[in-house]
Amino acid sequence: MDKIRFGIIGLGIMGQNYLKIYRTQNHMTQVTAVANQSAERLKVVADKFQIPDKDRYTDYRKLLERRDVDAVVVATPDFAHTTVVLDSLLAGKHVLVEKPMTISTKDADQIVDAVNRTRLKLQVSYNHRWLPSYHEAKIQIQNGAIGKPMMAYARKNDTIYVPTEMIKWSSKTNSTFFLSAHDVDLVRWYFGSEPVEARGYGIKEVLVKRGIDTYDLIQGQVKFKNGSFATFESGWIYPNTFPTIVDSFVEVVGSAGHIHLDRKYESMEMSTEQAFTYPKTFLDSTIFGRVRGSFIACLDSFVDSIVNDSKPVVGAYDGRQVTAILEAIVKSADNNGETIKIS
């Protein structure tokens, strides 16, 4: 099969990562066009990766008109996924979309329907499933090593740098959608069961005082059909003195054991005259000039699904179910902990 020709839509932090991998590392892919709403950002990134002027667009719909684009990466902010994904599928393009797939279950249902109608490939970039330790946890749970999975606790808290400096659109999302999406996907995968209801609580104080109208912290509890339950904690107001941007772990307790997955340390610690840090290497790391890790494995897997005409590892329905859980937690937090049914 000839190379799969990609268009990258959205050239923020993640968009640049997708562009780099599909342009330089996968021998089955090439990037034929890029799009970004900001012309200034478009120029900076396209110049950096030597994308010809004729292959740059501020209107992603122009990119979708190109016949030399087989698949697209949708790396826009989470609140701006739905229309781009639907337009891409309608244009006959396979889609790899950043997490979460959408921030609305209603929108997610539209995407699931579009994928079913077009029979195109769609994968949600829940790349944590490709982390060796996280994948091994799935195998051990599936093989009954810890008995029946009964309870899970997942925490992902960022420093305040993230909502105030790293992303410029934090007021249009919240910590649950931005941070808990990976954790929700993992726990649903580990439990092998679907959610039935959720409750959530949140606090708005610190970021509101800085002019950013979003939750500081949210904690939600979700019940699943098999009787298991899970707590998902997210927040992004840790002080910037914290030695890593994210404080993260996932724990699953079963009837005959438990699994604990800590992502704060990532096996390395380092002190310099400036700071004490835990350099991040699990998702991606440059080794002898090539980027390696679960992020790249996720991207390669999407390409494999197109080449082999196989089912994506994390498909549209998986994305829909994660969104349903996230939305229910936030809706409950908005309503003082009211129990929200999930369907």
C-alpha positions in Angstrom: 0.0 0.0 0.0 1.2 3.5 -0.8 1.8 5.9 2.1 -1.1 7.2 4.1 -1.3 11.0 3.5 -2.2 13.0 6.6 -3.6 16.4 7.2 -2.9 17.9 10.7 -5.7 20.2 12.0 -4.6 22.2 15.0 -1.0 23.1 15.6 -0.8 23.5 19.3 1.5 21.4 21.6 -0.1 18.1 20.7 -0.6 19.0 17.0 3.1 19.6 16.6 3.8 16.2 18.2 1.5 14.5 15.7 3.1 16.5 12.8 6.6 15.5 13.9 5.8 11.8 14.2 3.8 11.4 11.0 6.2 13.6 9.0 9.5 12.0 10.1 9.1 8.7 11.9 6.5 6.4 10.4 7.6 5.0 7.1 4.0 4.4 6.1 2.9 8.1 6.4 3.5 11.5 5.1 2.0 14.9 6.0 0.6 16.7 2.9 -1.2 19.6 4.6 -1.6 21.4 7.9 -4.3 23.8 9.2 -4.5 26.2 12.1 -7.0 29.0 12.8 -4.3 31.4 13.8 -2.3 32.5 10.8 0.6 33.6 13.0 0.8 30.2 14.7 0.4 28.5 11.3 3.4 30.3 9.9 5.6 29.6 13.0 4.9 25.9 13.0 4.8 25.3 9.3 8.1 27.1 8.9 9.6 25.0 11.7 8.6 21.8 9.9 9.3 23.1 6.4 5.7 22.8 5.2 5.3 24.5 1.8 3.1 27.6 1.6 0.6 25.8 -0.7 0.0 23.2 2.0 -0.9 25.6 4.8 -4.5 26.6 5.6 -6.3 28.8 8.2 -9.6 27.2 7.1 -9.4 23.4 7.8 -12.3 22.8 5.3 -9.9 23.7 2.5 -7.6 21.0 3.7 -10.5 18.5 3.7 -11.1 19.3 0.0 -7.7 17.9 -1.0 -7.7 14.5 -2.6 -4.1 13.8 -1.4 -5.3 13.7 2.2 -6.4 10.2 3.3 -6.6 10.8 7.1 -6.6 13.7 9.5 -5.5 14.3 13.0 -7.9 16.6 14.9 -5.7 18.3 17.6 -7.9 21.3 18.2 -8.9 22.2 21.8 -11.4 19.6 23.3 -14.4 21.9 23.0 -13.7 22.3 19.2 -13.5 18.7 18.2 -17.0 17.8 17.1 -17.6 19.9 14.0 -14.1 19.2 12.7 -14.4 15.5 13.2 -17.9 15.3 11.5 -16.7 17.4 8.6 -13.7 15.2 8.2 -15.7 12.0 8.1 -18.2 13.6 5.7 -15.2 14.4 3.5 -14.2 10.7 3.5 -11.1 11.0 5.8 -10.1 8.6 8.5 -9.8 10.4 11.8 -7.4 10.3 14.8 -8.8 12.7 17.4 -7.2 14.0 20.6 -8.8 13.1 23.9 -11.5 13.5 24.9 -13.4 12.8 21.7 -16.0 15.5 22.6 -17.2 17.2 25.8 -20.8 16.4 25.0 -22.5 13.0 24.9 -25.0 14.3 22.3 -22.1 15.3 20.1 -20.4 12.0 20.7 -23.5 10.1 19.5 -23.4 12.1 16.3 -19.8 11.0 15.7 -20.5 7.3 16.5 -23.4 7.5 14.0 -21.2 9.1 11.3 -18.5 6.4 11.8 -21.0 3.7 11.5 -22.5 5.2 8.3 -19.2 6.0 6.6 -17.3 2.9 7.8 -14.2 5.0 8.1 -11.6 4.5 10.9 -11.7 6.7 13.9 -9.4 6.4 16.9 -9.4 8.5 20.0 -5.8 9.2 21.2 -6.1 7.5 24.6 -2.4 6.7 24.4 -2.1 5.5 28.1 -3.3 2.1 26.9 0.0 1.6 25.2 2.1 2.3 28.3 3.7 -1.1 29.1 2.9 -1.0 32.8 -0.7 0.1 32.1 -1.2 -2.5 29.5 0.3 -5.2 31.8 -2.2 -4.1 34.4 -5.0 -4.9 31.9 -3.6 -8.3 31.2 -3.2 -9.2 34.9 -6.8 -8.0 35.7 -8.1 -9.9 32.7 -6.3 -13.1 33.8 -7.8 -12.8 37.3 -4.6 -12.1 39.1 -6.3 -9.7 41.6 -9.7 -11.4 41.5 -12.7 -9.3 40.6 -11.9 -5.6 40.1 -14.1 -3.9 42.7 -12.8 -0.3 43.2 -10.5 2.2 41.5 -9.1 5.5 42.5 -7.4 7.7 39.8 -5.8 11.1 40.5 -4.4 13.5 38.0 -3.6 17.0 39.4 -1.6 19.6 37.5 0.3 22.7 38.6 -1.4 26.0 38.1 1.0 26.7 35.2 -1.2 24.5 33.0 -4.5 26.5 33.1 -2.9 29.9 33.4 0.0 29.7 31.0 0.3 26.4 29.1 -3.2 26.5 27.5 -5.0 29.6 26.7 -8.5 28.1 26.6 -8.8 26.6 30.1 -12.0 28.7 30.8 -13.7 26.8 27.9 -13.1 23.4 29.5 -12.4 22.0 33.0 -10.0 19.7 34.8 -12.2 16.7 34.5 -12.3 16.9 30.7 -8.7 17.9 30.4 -7.1 15.6 32.9 -9.4 12.7 33.9 -10.2 11.5 30.4 -7.2 9.1 30.2 -8.0 7.8 33.7 -11.7 7.2 32.9 -10.7 5.4 29.7 -8.3 3.1 31.6 -10.7 2.3 34.5 -13.5 1.5 32.1 -11.1 -0.8 30.2 -9.9 -2.4 33.4 -13.4 -3.0 34.7 -14.7 -4.4 31.4 -18.1 -2.8 32.4 -20.2 0.2 31.4 -21.1 3.2 33.7 -24.6 3.6 35.1 -24.4 6.7 37.3 -22.1 9.4 38.6 -21.8 12.0 41.3 -19.4 14.9 41.4 -18.3 17.9 43.5 -16.2 20.8 42.4 -14.8 24.1 43.7 -14.3 27.4 41.9 -12.2 29.9 43.8 -8.5 30.2 42.9 -8.8 30.4 39.1 -11.9 32.6 39.1 -9.9 35.1 41.1 -7.4 35.1 38.2 -10.1 35.8 35.7 -10.5 32.1 34.5 -14.0 30.9 35.0 -13.5 27.1 35.5 -13.2 24.6 38.4 -10.1 24.4 40.5 -10.8 20.9 41.5 -13.4 18.2 40.7 -13.9 14.8 42.3 -16.4 12.4 40.9 -17.5 8.9 41.8 -18.9 6.5 39.2 -20.8 3.3 39.6 -20.5 0.5 36.9 -23.0 -2.2 35.8 -20.9 -4.9 37.4 -21.2 -3.3 40.8 -17.6 -1.8 40.8 -17.1 1.9 41.5 -14.4 4.4 40.9 -13.3 7.8 42.1 -11.7 10.3 39.7 -9.9 13.3 41.1 -8.6 16.2 39.0 -7.4 19.6 39.7 -4.9 22.2 38.3 -4.0 24.5 41.1 -0.9 22.8 42.6 1.8 25.4 43.2 4.4 25.6 40.5 7.1 24.6 43.0 5.7 21.0 42.7 8.6 19.0 41.2 6.6 17.8 38.2 3.7 19.3 36.2 1.4 16.4 37.0 0.8 14.3 40.1 -0.8 11.2 38.8 -1.7 7.6 39.8 -4.3 4.9 39.1 -5.1 2.2 41.6 -7.4 -0.8 41.2 -8.5 -2.9 44.2 -9.8 -6.4 43.5 -11.3 -9.2 45.6 -7.9 -10.9 45.8 -5.3 -8.1 45.3 -4.6 -4.7 44.0 -2.6 -2.8 41.3 -1.1 0.6 41.8 0.3 2.6 38.9 2.3 5.7 39.8 3.1 8.2 37.0 4.7 11.0 39.0 8.1 9.6 39.2 8.5 7.7 35.9 11.6 5.9 37.2 13.9 8.9 37.2 14.7 11.8 39.6 17.1 14.6 39.0 18.4 17.5 41.0 20.1 20.6 39.6 21.0 24.0 41.1 17.6 25.2 39.8 15.2 22.5 40.8 14.4 18.9 41.8 12.5 17.2 39.1 11.1 13.9 37.8 11.8 14.1 34.0 8.9 12.7 32.0 9.8 9.7 29.8 6.9 7.3 29.7 4.8 8.7 27.0 7.6 9.8 24.7 11.3 10.0 24.8 14.0 10.7 22.2 16.4 7.8 22.1 19.3 7.9 19.6 17.5 10.5 17.6 14.1 8.8 17.3 11.0 9.4 19.5 9.9 6.3 21.3 7.0 5.5 23.7 3.3 4.9 24.1 2.4 8.1 22.3 4.1 6.9 19.1 2.7 3.4 19.6 -0.8 4.9 19.6 -0.2 6.8 16.4 1.3 3.7 14.7 -1.7 1.6 15.8 -4.0 4.0 14.0 -2.0 3.7 10.9 -2.1 -0.1 11.2 -5.9 -0.1 11.5 -6.1 1.8 8.1 -3.5 -0.4 6.4 -5.0 -3.7 7.7 -8.6 -2.6 7.6 -8.9 -3.5 11.3 -10.8 -2.1 14.2 -9.0 0.8 16.0 -8.0 -0.1 19.5 -9.9 2.9 21.0 -12.9 3.5 18.7 -15.7 6.0 18.5 -17.9 4.1 21.0 -15.1 4.0 23.5 -14.7 7.7 23.1 -18.4 8.2 23.5 -18.5 6.2 26.8 -15.6 8.2 28.3 -17.3 11.5 27.4 -20.6 10.2 29.0 -18.8 9.6 32.3 -16.9 12.9 32.2 -20.0 14.9 31.3 -22.0 13.2 34.1 -19.4 14.1 36.7 -19.3 17.7 35.6 -23.1 18.0 35.4 -23.4 16.6 39.0 -20.8 19.0 40.2 -22.8 21.9 38.6 -25.8 20.6 40.6 -24.3 20.2 44.0 -23.6 16.5 43.8 -26.9 15.3 42.2 -26.8 11.7 41.0 -26.7 11.6 37.2 -27.8 8.5 35.3 -25.5 7.5 32.5 -26.9 5.8 29.3 
